[in-house]
């Protein structure tokens, strides 16, 4: 593997942009590997094993570091069938700069959020600003804890987000540590890896807490309990509709959430509507379910007792209607029978005459 760059090789230059932007945020072992690459510019015999031996690391560790720097824009790799053929260190000015956490990569999240003024957009922190924050014990502890939970060094995007939540939105360090622990735990329960997308996921949760005014650790835990309760209600309702082997779609979750959390439909009433839907349709029919709930809402029925009373009233009204219609039917039948009898008698008299 050959390493090349546009830097002079009579000494080991370290770009100032690298020092300003990476030393305070990148994993120390990764920094060592980058510096070693600078030291061995244009060496034809440089290999993963040589780099690993010099730093007492494994080749897997070295490859992981190279992938990290490639993603950060500080080098480019040429590979073929998993083998590294060449590596080029990029000139700092040509390296891509990331200024905000990309919100579009965040997975869908249903963390509850009350109506409140929107938080300012995530901003990029300079190396000087980040250095100042790192001098605060709770923030430096947050960076350390996050790297331990994620099992990887943080990217510029990651540190910008944590700095924003801590410095701009004024979340205490202990609340943000709980945010990291909670987010990782949720992803592990779902069988998802702690990959890069977990940080935007953390952002969505944190913004939900911020909109609800839950900045303290105690308030954040209350939000988690509330969210867990709502998720439990959604799951229970889905099971009542016969949905057990799949997740709710966004539209289905929106419909159930509207009636459970916006309309505050009592859970027992919701379950009754689900059971009636299944008895009538033999499948989850959300349009039919909404029809039942809208009818009850229009009738002002808010309890099972009220629904049962309305059912009895409706049955009684139907029975009264049948009773009032029965005499008319009987009279029509009596008149018809009388006419047939009279016709029979006339015919009988005619035959005798």
Backbone torsions as a table, in degrees:
resi	resn	phi	psi	omega
1	UNK	NA	129.2	179.5
2	UNK	-104.4	136.2	176.4
3	UNK	-109.3	131.8	-179.4
4	UNK	-141.9	161.1	176.7
5	UNK	-163.4	-178.9	176.4
6	UNK	-94.4	8.1	-178.6
7	UNK	-83.0	151.5	170.8
8	UNK	-66.1	153.5	-174.1
9	UNK	-115.2	4.5	179.6
10	UNK	-71.6	-15.6	176.7
11	UNK	-147.0	-179.2	-179.3
12	UNK	-105.5	97.2	-179.1
13	UNK	-81.9	143.6	173.5
14	UNK	-121.2	114.2	-177.4
15	UNK	-57.2	138.0	179.3
16	UNK	-62.0	-35.6	178.6
17	UNK	-61.5	-33.8	177.6
18	UNK	-68.0	-44.7	179.7
19	UNK	-63.3	-44.2	-177.4
20	UNK	-69.8	-36.8	-170.9
21	UNK	-100.4	-15.3	-170.5
22	UNK	-120.5	-29.7	-172.6
23	UNK	-62.8	-33.0	-175.8
24	UNK	-87.4	-10.9	-174.4
25	UNK	-120.6	-29.7	-175.1
26	UNK	-81.5	154.5	174.6
27	UNK	-59.9	136.6	-176.5
28	UNK	-60.5	-37.7	179.3
29	UNK	-65.7	-34.9	177.9
30	UNK	-67.9	-39.2	177.6
31	UNK	-61.4	-41.5	178.8
32	UNK	-58.3	-43.6	-177.9
33	UNK	-65.8	-39.9	178.8
34	UNK	-64.3	-43.2	179.0
35	UNK	-63.3	-36.6	178.5
36	UNK	-66.9	-35.3	175.6
37	UNK	-63.7	-41.7	177.0
38	UNK	-60.3	-38.5	-178.1
39	UNK	-67.2	-29.9	-173.9
40	UNK	-113.1	41.0	177.6
41	UNK	-59.4	139.0	174.1
42	UNK	63.5	19.1	173.8
43	UNK	-83.7	122.0	-177.0
44	UNK	-69.3	-32.6	-172.1
45	UNK	-91.2	5.1	-179.1
46	UNK	-64.4	136.8	-177.7
47	UNK	-144.4	169.5	177.1
48	UNK	-61.7	-39.9	-178.3
49	UNK	-66.3	-37.3	178.7
50	UNK	-66.0	-44.5	177.8
51	UNK	-62.4	-41.7	-179.4
52	UNK	-64.1	-41.6	-179.0
53	UNK	-65.7	-40.8	-177.8
54	UNK	-65.4	-29.3	-177.1
55	UNK	-108.7	5.6	-180.0
56	UNK	55.7	48.0	177.7
57	UNK	-124.7	174.5	175.1
58	UNK	-91.0	160.4	176.6
59	UNK	-62.3	-32.3	177.7
60	UNK	-63.9	-39.3	177.3
61	UNK	-62.8	-42.6	-179.2
62	UNK	-65.2	-44.7	-179.3
63	UNK	-62.3	-40.0	179.0
64	UNK	-62.2	-40.9	178.7
65	UNK	-65.5	-42.0	179.0
66	UNK	-62.5	-40.6	177.8
67	UNK	-63.5	-37.4	178.9
68	UNK	-62.9	-48.0	-178.4
69	UNK	-68.4	-30.8	175.5
70	UNK	-65.4	-42.8	179.6
71	UNK	-65.0	-35.5	178.8
72	UNK	-76.5	-8.7	175.5
73	UNK	91.6	13.5	-177.3
74	UNK	-95.2	-6.4	175.6
75	UNK	-160.2	165.2	174.6
76	UNK	-129.1	144.5	-176.6
77	UNK	-116.1	144.5	170.6
78	UNK	-114.6	121.6	-176.3
79	UNK	-125.4	155.5	173.6
80	UNK	-146.7	119.1	-179.7
81	UNK	52.2	42.6	176.8
82	UNK	81.9	-2.4	-179.8
83	UNK	-102.4	133.9	178.3
84	UNK	-78.8	123.5	-179.6
85	UNK	-98.3	-41.1	-179.6
86	UNK	-154.2	162.6	-178.0
87	UNK	-144.6	132.1	179.6
88	UNK	-122.0	125.8	174.2
89	UNK	-81.0	129.5	-175.1
90	UNK	-87.5	148.1	174.4
91	UNK	-67.2	133.5	-173.9
92	UNK	-52.2	-39.7	-179.2
93	UNK	-63.3	-24.2	-179.2
94	UNK	-89.8	-9.1	-178.4
95	UNK	-72.7	136.2	-179.9
96	UNK	-64.5	141.4	178.9
97	UNK	-108.8	131.0	178.7
98	UNK	-104.9	128.6	-174.6
99	UNK	-110.7	-22.2	-179.6
100	UNK	-142.0	159.9	173.6
101	UNK	-74.1	124.2	-176.0
102	UNK	-71.8	104.3	-175.6
103	UNK	-65.4	-24.5	-174.5
104	UNK	-70.5	-15.4	179.8
105	UNK	-88.0	-3.6	-177.1
106	UNK	-74.7	133.7	176.2
107	UNK	-67.9	164.3	178.6
108	UNK	-65.8	138.2	-179.1
109	UNK	-139.0	137.3	-176.5
110	UNK	-107.3	25.9	178.9
111	UNK	-58.7	130.9	-176.6
112	UNK	-64.7	143.3	178.9
113	UNK	-144.5	123.1	178.3
114	UNK	-78.7	156.8	178.9
115	UNK	-65.1	125.8	-178.4
116	UNK	-161.9	163.9	177.2
117	UNK	-56.6	139.9	-178.2
118	UNK	-69.3	144.3	177.8
119	UNK	-70.7	151.2	176.1
120	UNK	-63.8	157.3	-177.8
121	UNK	-66.8	152.9	176.7
122	UNK	-62.9	135.3	-179.9
123	UNK	-119.5	162.0	179.3
124	UNK	-87.3	139.7	179.2
125	UNK	-103.6	134.7	178.5
126	UNK	-73.8	168.4	179.5
127	UNK	-62.6	-36.6	179.3
128	UNK	-66.5	-43.8	179.0
129	UNK	-64.5	-41.3	-179.9
130	UNK	-66.4	-37.7	178.4
131	UNK	-62.7	-40.2	179.0
132	UNK	-64.1	-41.9	178.8
133	UNK	-65.9	-37.5	-178.1
134	UNK	-66.7	-16.5	177.3
135	UNK	-78.0	-10.7	176.4
136	UNK	-89.6	125.0	-171.2
137	UNK	-57.7	-42.9	-175.9
138	UNK	-69.5	-30.5	178.4
139	UNK	-75.9	-42.8	178.1
140	UNK	-63.9	-35.4	175.2
141	UNK	-64.5	-38.8	178.0
142	UNK	-60.9	-43.9	179.0
143	UNK	-61.8	-44.7	-179.7
144	UNK	-62.3	-47.6	-178.5
145	UNK	-62.9	-41.1	-178.9
146	UNK	-63.7	-42.5	178.1
147	UNK	-63.5	-37.4	179.4
148	UNK	-67.0	-42.3	-179.6
149	UNK	-67.6	-41.6	-176.9
150	UNK	-80.2	-19.5	179.7
151	UNK	71.0	28.3	179.7
152	UNK	-160.9	161.2	175.0
153	UNK	-70.8	151.2	-179.7
154	UNK	-80.4	145.3	175.6
155	UNK	-87.3	174.5	176.5
156	UNK	-61.1	-38.4	177.4
157	UNK	-59.3	-45.8	-177.5
158	UNK	-60.9	-50.0	-177.3
159	UNK	-67.6	-34.3	176.2
160	UNK	-61.4	-43.5	-179.3
161	UNK	-64.6	-47.8	-179.4
162	UNK	-62.3	-39.2	177.6
163	UNK	-64.8	-39.7	179.3
164	UNK	-63.5	-46.0	-179.8
165	UNK	-65.2	-37.4	-177.8
166	UNK	-78.8	-45.8	-171.7
167	UNK	-90.8	-39.6	-174.9
168	UNK	-89.9	-45.1	-178.4
169	UNK	-93.5	-7.0	171.8
170	UNK	66.0	35.3	170.3
171	UNK	-73.9	133.3	174.0
172	UNK	-64.5	154.4	-179.9
173	UNK	-57.8	-39.4	-178.0
174	UNK	-66.7	-32.7	177.3
175	UNK	-68.3	-40.2	-179.1
176	UNK	-70.6	-33.9	175.0
177	UNK	-63.7	-40.1	176.4
178	UNK	-64.7	-37.6	177.0
179	UNK	-58.6	-45.6	-180.0
180	UNK	-64.0	-46.9	-179.5
181	UNK	-60.7	-45.0	-178.9
182	UNK	-64.5	-45.4	-177.5
183	UNK	-63.2	-45.2	179.3
184	UNK	-63.9	-40.9	179.4
185	UNK	-61.9	-41.8	178.6
186	UNK	-63.2	-44.9	-178.8
187	UNK	-64.4	-37.6	179.7
188	UNK	-67.5	-38.2	177.5
189	UNK	-62.0	-33.5	179.5
190	UNK	-83.5	-1.2	-179.3
191	UNK	74.6	22.5	-179.2
192	UNK	-99.2	147.1	179.7
193	UNK	-77.4	154.0	177.7
194	UNK	-82.9	66.1	-177.4
195	UNK	-89.4	-169.0	-175.1
196	UNK	-60.7	-27.3	-175.1
197	UNK	-71.8	-10.9	-178.2
198	UNK	-69.3	-27.4	-178.2
199	UNK	-70.9	-46.7	171.4
200	UNK	-59.5	-30.9	175.8
201	UNK	-63.7	-43.2	175.5
202	UNK	-61.4	-38.1	179.3
203	UNK	-61.6	-44.0	-179.5
204	UNK	-61.3	-42.5	179.5
205	UNK	-64.5	-46.8	-177.6
206	UNK	-61.9	-39.5	179.4
207	UNK	-67.6	-34.2	174.8
208	UNK	-63.6	-43.3	177.0
209	UNK	-62.5	-42.1	-178.2
210	UNK	-63.1	-43.1	179.7
211	UNK	-65.1	-29.2	177.9
212	UNK	-85.7	-0.3	-179.9
213	UNK	74.4	20.9	-177.1
214	UNK	-98.4	84.3	-179.9
215	UNK	-98.1	-32.6	-178.5
216	UNK	-74.9	161.6	179.1
217	UNK	-61.6	-41.8	-179.8
218	UNK	-62.9	-44.2	-180.0
219	UNK	-67.6	-36.3	177.8
220	UNK	-63.1	-40.9	178.3
221	UNK	-65.9	-35.7	175.7
222	UNK	-62.8	-40.2	177.9
223	UNK	-63.0	-38.8	178.7
224	UNK	-65.2	-42.9	178.7
225	UNK	-63.5	-41.8	178.6
226	UNK	-62.5	-44.2	179.3
227	UNK	-62.5	-40.1	179.2
228	UNK	-64.7	-40.9	178.5
229	UNK	-63.1	-42.4	-179.9
230	UNK	-66.5	-41.6	177.5
231	UNK	-62.8	-38.6	177.6
232	UNK	-62.5	-40.2	178.2
233	UNK	-64.8	-40.3	178.6
234	UNK	-64.1	-44.2	-179.7
235	UNK	-64.1	-42.4	180.0
236	UNK	-63.8	-41.2	179.0
237	UNK	-66.2	-41.3	178.5
238	UNK	-61.0	-41.8	178.7
239	UNK	-64.3	-36.7	178.4
240	UNK	-64.1	-25.0	176.9
241	UNK	-89.6	2.5	179.0
242	UNK	86.5	11.5	179.7
243	UNK	-94.4	103.3	-176.0
244	UNK	-125.9	-26.7	-172.9
245	UNK	-104.8	14.9	178.0
246	UNK	-155.5	165.9	176.1
247	UNK	-86.0	158.6	175.0
248	UNK	-67.6	144.3	171.9
249	UNK	-73.6	166.5	179.5
250	UNK	-58.9	-41.5	-179.1
251	UNK	-67.8	-41.7	178.2
252	UNK	-63.3	-43.2	178.9
253	UNK	-64.9	-35.6	178.3
254	UNK	-64.4	-42.8	-179.7
255	UNK	-64.3	-49.8	-179.0
256	UNK	-64.9	-40.9	179.0
257	UNK	-62.7	-36.1	179.1
258	UNK	-61.1	-45.7	-176.1
259	UNK	-79.6	-32.2	-178.1
260	UNK	-79.8	-43.7	-169.2
261	UNK	-108.7	-26.8	177.8
262	UNK	-92.4	-44.6	177.3
263	UNK	-85.1	-12.2	179.7
264	UNK	55.2	42.6	175.8
265	UNK	-65.6	128.0	178.7
266	UNK	-56.2	138.4	-178.0
267	UNK	-53.4	-40.9	-178.0
268	UNK	-66.5	-31.3	177.5
269	UNK	-72.5	-37.5	178.0
270	UNK	-63.9	-43.1	-179.9
271	UNK	-64.8	-38.0	177.8
272	UNK	-63.1	-41.4	177.9
273	UNK	-64.1	-38.1	177.9
274	UNK	-64.6	-44.1	-179.3
275	UNK	-63.8	-39.0	177.9
276	UNK	-66.7	-35.8	177.7
277	UNK	-62.8	-46.2	-179.1
278	UNK	-65.7	-41.2	179.6
279	UNK	-63.0	-34.0	-176.8
280	UNK	-85.9	-40.3	-172.6
281	UNK	-106.5	-16.9	-177.3
282	UNK	59.7	24.9	177.5
283	UNK	-166.0	163.1	176.4
284	UNK	-69.9	104.3	-179.9
285	UNK	-116.0	99.8	-173.3
286	UNK	-71.6	-29.6	176.6
287	UNK	-66.5	-42.4	178.5
288	UNK	-66.0	-41.4	178.4
289	UNK	-59.2	-46.2	179.8
290	UNK	-64.4	-34.0	178.2
291	UNK	-60.9	-42.7	178.2
292	UNK	-63.5	-47.3	-176.5
293	UNK	-65.7	-37.6	178.8
294	UNK	-67.3	-39.0	178.7
295	UNK	-63.3	-45.8	178.3
296	UNK	-62.4	-38.5	179.4
297	UNK	-64.3	-44.4	180.0
298	UNK	-64.3	-32.1	179.4
299	UNK	-85.3	-3.8	179.4
300	UNK	73.1	26.0	-178.2
301	UNK	-90.2	117.0	-174.3
302	UNK	-122.3	0.2	178.9
303	UNK	-137.0	161.6	176.3
304	UNK	-63.3	-35.0	179.1
305	UNK	-63.5	-41.6	179.6
306	UNK	-66.0	-39.2	177.8
307	UNK	-64.9	-43.4	179.3
308	UNK	-63.0	-40.7	178.7
309	UNK	-64.4	-39.5	178.4
310	UNK	-66.4	-37.8	176.5
311	UNK	-61.0	-43.7	179.3
312	UNK	-65.4	-40.8	178.4
313	UNK	-62.4	-41.4	-179.5
314	UNK	-66.2	-42.0	177.8
315	UNK	-62.9	-42.3	178.9
316	UNK	-62.7	-40.3	179.2
317	UNK	-64.2	-38.8	179.1
318	UNK	-66.4	-40.3	-180.0
319	UNK	-65.5	-40.9	177.5
320	UNK	-62.4	-38.4	179.0
321	UNK	-64.0	-40.0	178.6
322	UNK	-66.0	-38.4	179.7
323	UNK	-64.0	-41.6	-179.5
324	UNK	-70.2	-29.0	179.5
325	UNK	-82.0	-24.6	-175.5
326	UNK	-62.9	-47.0	179.5
327	UNK	-58.5	-38.8	178.5
328	UNK	-61.5	-44.2	179.8
329	UNK	-64.7	-40.8	179.6
330	UNK	-64.7	-39.7	180.0
331	UNK	-64.6	-42.0	178.7
332	UNK	-62.6	-39.2	179.4
333	UNK	-67.1	-40.3	178.9
334	UNK	-63.7	-45.9	178.2
335	UNK	-60.4	-39.9	-179.4
336	UNK	-66.0	-44.0	178.9
337	UNK	-63.9	-39.3	179.5
338	UNK	-63.9	-40.7	179.6
339	UNK	-63.9	-42.1	178.7
340	UNK	-64.3	-39.2	180.0
341	UNK	-65.1	-43.8	179.4
342	UNK	-64.0	-41.1	178.7
343	UNK	-63.2	-40.0	179.4
344	UNK	-63.5	-41.6	-179.6
345	UNK	-65.8	-43.4	178.7
346	UNK	-60.6	-44.1	-179.5
347	UNK	-64.7	-36.7	-179.9
348	UNK	-67.0	-43.7	178.1
349	UNK	-63.4	-38.7	-179.3
350	UNK	-64.4	-39.2	-177.8
351	UNK	-71.0	-30.6	-179.6
352	UNK	-76.0	-31.6	179.9
353	UNK	-75.2	NA	NA
